[in-house]
Amino acid sequence: MVKKYSRYCLDKYQEEYNKCFENLKLQHAGQKITEAVLNEYDRESQKTAIRVTITKALRKYPNESVAELWGAIYQAHLFRKSGISDLETINKVISADQSWKKSSGHAFEEMVKELASLALHGSGVEVILQRDLNTLLKAGELANEPRDISWLKEQIKSNIFDLYGILMVDNKKYCYSCIQAKTSIRDRVTRDREPSIHAMQSFFWSVVFVLDGDFLRLPKFVSMINGGSEEFPENGWHGMYVLSVKEANNRIYPLTMDFDIFKSHALQAADQWLKRRQWFDRTWMAQ
């Protein structure tokens, strides 16, 4: 059953969008209408429609939660962009999209684990999922110092990293690396960068795998990884491995399905972690 506020948000969003779009056309009468101009009108009208609709909906339905009303406006936005008129169908599309994001993200993590472990087979280093690290911690099977153990437990509680690098020495297991695996990182790069910095400050090798590197066309994001800019003077990861780039750029590395470059770096990092950990800070870089 469609709730009253859902229908209200649907109608109000469309009304405000149309009003803003027409006003923009009138304000810029005589301007050459290009695709870029229409896209700008569209973005501005969307922002206005969202802002006005949520404000009016909160006044009209004061007993409804903000989250519910915001979700209804999201439905209205999808309706306008997709042309699907049935709200129940829109809900199914949203559910399917959320399911895809969750499942595809987990699938990518497991793909990285399998290919990395295959490349590292017999080297004394392996890559494991977060749940596997949790099992090792609960069983007391990690030989890391207590400070490391405490820190790693906090990362698991916060669900920060997707994978971890494990090093076997004299039949003892050590966790030496914290790994993120993202199908797309653009919208979360700031949020993902901070935990990586904390990992490097705790003397762990911190790297990230990325499926879609389209965001790297923007210098800002390159600087967030490599450092060197006024806004981001220092690197955010020891390295980023990207399946969709062809050439290396400082700490950004093209990744092929054989994972050869990652294997080389993982073994160098393991050696550094074992022998010179006190110097294993964010400045360390694989050769």
C-alpha positions in Angstrom: 0.0 0.0 0.0 1.4 3.4 -1.0 1.5 5.8 1.9 0.1 9.3 1.6 3.4 11.0 2.1 4.9 8.9 -0.7 2.4 10.3 -3.2 2.8 13.8 -1.8 6.6 13.7 -2.2 6.3 12.2 -5.7 4.0 15.1 -6.8 5.8 17.8 -5.0 9.2 16.8 -6.2 8.0 16.8 -9.9 6.3 20.1 -9.4 9.3 21.8 -7.9 11.7 20.3 -10.4 9.5 21.6 -13.4 9.2 25.0 -11.8 12.9 25.4 -11.3 13.8 24.1 -14.7 11.4 26.5 -16.4 12.7 29.4 -14.3 16.3 28.7 -15.3 15.3 28.7 -19.0 13.6 32.1 -18.6 16.5 33.5 -16.7 18.9 32.5 -19.4 16.7 33.3 -22.4 18.8 33.8 -25.5 21.5 31.5 -24.3 22.5 28.7 -26.6 20.9 25.5 -25.3 23.6 22.8 -25.4 23.6 19.4 -23.7 26.0 20.7 -21.1 23.6 23.6 -20.3 20.6 21.2 -20.0 22.6 19.0 -17.7 23.4 21.9 -15.5 19.7 22.9 -15.4 18.9 19.4 -14.5 21.3 19.2 -11.6 20.2 22.6 -10.2 16.6 21.6 -10.6 17.1 18.3 -8.8 18.9 20.0 -5.9 16.1 22.6 -5.6 13.3 20.0 -5.8 14.9 17.8 -3.1 15.5 20.8 -0.8 12.0 22.3 -1.2 10.2 18.9 -1.0 11.8 17.7 2.2 11.2 21.1 3.8 7.5 21.1 2.9 7.1 17.4 3.7 8.5 17.8 7.2 5.9 20.5 7.8 3.0 18.6 6.3 3.9 15.2 8.0 5.5 16.2 11.3 4.9 12.7 12.8 6.8 10.9 10.0 10.5 10.2 10.4 12.9 12.3 8.3 14.4 9.1 7.0 11.1 7.8 5.7 10.3 11.2 4.0 13.8 11.3 2.5 13.4 7.8 1.1 10.1 8.9 -0.5 11.9 11.8 -2.2 14.5 9.3 -3.4 11.7 7.2 -4.9 10.3 10.4 -6.6 13.8 11.1 -8.1 14.0 7.5 -9.4 10.6 7.9 -10.9 11.5 11.0 -12.8 14.8 9.6 -14.0 13.5 6.2 -15.0 9.9 6.8 -16.0 8.6 4.0 -13.9 5.3 5.1 -12.5 4.5 2.3 -10.1 6.0 3.0 -6.7 6.0 -0.7 -5.8 8.2 -1.3 -8.8 10.5 1.5 -7.8 10.8 -0.1 -4.3 11.8 -3.4 -6.0 14.4 -1.6 -8.1 15.8 0.1 -5.0 15.9 -3.2 -3.2 17.6 -4.9 -6.2 20.2 -2.1 -6.4 21.0 -2.3 -2.7 21.3 -6.1 -3.0 23.6 -5.8 -6.0 25.9 -3.3 -4.2 26.2 -5.6 -1.2 26.6 -8.9 -3.1 28.9 -7.5 -5.8 31.1 -5.9 -3.1 31.5 -9.2 -1.3 32.1 -11.0 -4.5 34.9 -8.6 -5.4 36.5 -9.1 -2.0 36.4 -12.9 -2.4 37.8 -12.6 -6.0 40.7 -10.5 -4.6 41.3 -13.0 -1.9 41.4 -16.0 -4.3 43.6 -14.4 -6.9 46.0 -12.9 -4.3 46.3 -16.2 -2.5 46.9 -18.0 -5.8 49.7 -15.6 -6.7 51.2 -15.8 -3.2 50.9 -19.6 -2.9 54.0 -21.1 -1.3 55.5 -17.7 -0.3 54.5 -17.8 3.4 52.1 -14.9 2.8 48.3 -15.2 2.2 45.3 -12.9 2.1 42.3 -13.6 4.2 38.8 -12.2 4.6 37.8 -10.2 7.7 35.7 -13.0 9.0 38.8 -15.3 8.8 40.9 -12.8 10.8 38.1 -12.7 13.4 38.3 -16.5 13.7 42.1 -16.4 14.2 41.7 -13.7 16.8 39.1 -15.5 18.8 41.1 -18.7 18.7 44.3 -16.8 19.9 46.2 -18.0 16.8 47.9 -14.7 15.9 51.4 -14.2 17.3 51.2 -10.4 17.1 52.0 -8.3 20.1 49.0 -7.4 22.4 48.9 -3.9 21.1 48.4 -5.2 17.6 45.8 -7.6 18.7 43.8 -4.9 20.5 44.0 -2.6 17.5 42.9 -5.4 15.0 39.9 -6.2 17.2 38.8 -2.6 17.0 39.0 -2.7 13.2 36.8 -5.7 13.0 34.3 -4.1 15.3 34.2 -1.1 13.1 34.1 -3.2 9.9 36.8 -1.0 8.5 38.9 -3.3 6.3 37.8 -6.1 4.0 40.9 -8.3 3.8 44.1 -8.8 5.8 47.6 -10.0 4.9 48.9 -12.9 7.0 52.6 -13.8 7.3 53.7 -17.3 8.5 57.1 -17.4 10.3 58.3 -20.4 12.2 54.8 -21.9 12.2 53.4 -18.7 13.8 50.9 -16.4 12.1 51.2 -12.7 12.1 48.8 -10.1 10.6 50.9 -7.5 8.9 48.6 -5.9 6.4 45.2 -4.2 6.2 43.5 -4.3 2.8 40.4 -2.6 1.4 38.7 -3.9 -1.8 36.2 -1.6 -3.5 34.4 -2.0 -6.8 34.1 1.8 -6.9 35.7 4.1 -4.4 35.0 7.7 -5.7 32.1 8.4 -3.3 33.8 6.9 -0.3 37.5 7.8 -0.9 37.6 10.3 1.9 36.0 7.9 4.4 38.2 5.0 3.3 41.4 7.1 3.4 41.3 7.9 7.1 41.3 4.3 8.3 44.2 3.6 6.0 46.2 6.4 7.5 45.5 5.1 10.9 46.7 1.6 9.8 50.0 3.1 8.5 50.4 5.0 11.7 50.1 1.6 13.5 52.9 0.2 11.3 50.7 -2.0 9.1 51.0 -2.2 5.3 47.8 -0.5 4.1 46.7 -1.0 0.5 43.5 -0.9 -1.5 42.2 -2.8 -4.6 39.8 -1.0 -6.9 37.8 -2.3 -9.8 36.7 0.9 -11.4 39.4 3.6 -11.5 37.5 6.2 -13.5 37.7 8.6 -10.5 41.5 8.8 -11.0 41.0 11.1 -14.0 40.6 13.9 -11.4 43.8 15.2 -9.9 42.2 15.6 -6.5 41.8 11.8 -6.1 45.2 11.1 -7.4 46.6 13.4 -4.7 44.5 11.7 -2.0 46.4 8.5 -2.8 49.9 9.8 -3.7 50.0 13.0 -1.6 52.0 15.9 -2.9 49.2 18.5 -3.1 48.4 21.4 -0.8 45.2 19.8 0.3 46.7 16.3 0.6 50.5 16.6 1.2 50.9 13.0 2.3 49.8 9.7 0.8 46.7 8.0 1.9 47.8 4.4 1.2 51.0 2.6 0.7 49.6 1.5 -2.6 46.4 1.3 -4.7 46.0 -1.6 -7.2 43.5 -0.8 -10.0 42.1 -3.2 -12.6 41.1 -0.5 -15.0 44.3 1.6 -15.4 47.2 0.8 -17.8 50.1 2.7 -16.3 51.6 3.2 -12.9 51.4 6.6 -11.3 53.6 6.7 -8.2 51.6 4.6 -5.6 48.8 3.8 -8.1 49.5 0.5 -9.9 47.8 -1.3 -12.8 46.6 -4.7 -11.7 46.4 -7.7 -14.1 44.7 -11.0 -13.3 48.0 -12.6 -12.4 48.5 -10.2 -9.5 52.3 -10.2 -10.1 52.9 -6.6 -9.0 50.9 -7.1 -5.8 52.8 -10.3 -5.0 56.1 -8.5 -5.4 55.0 -5.7 -3.1 53.3 -8.0 -0.6 56.6 -9.9 -0.1 58.7 -6.7 0.2 56.2 -5.3 2.7 56.3 -8.6 4.7 60.1 -8.4 4.8 60.0 -4.8 5.9 57.4 -5.5 8.6 59.5 -8.4 10.0 62.9 -6.8 10.0 62.4 -3.0 10.2 58.9 -2.4 11.4 59.9 0.7 13.4 60.5 2.4 10.1 57.5 0.9 8.4 55.5 4.2 8.3 53.4 5.8 5.6 56.6 6.9 3.7 57.6 3.3 2.9 57.1 2.4 -0.8 57.6 -0.9 -2.6 60.2 -0.9 -5.4 
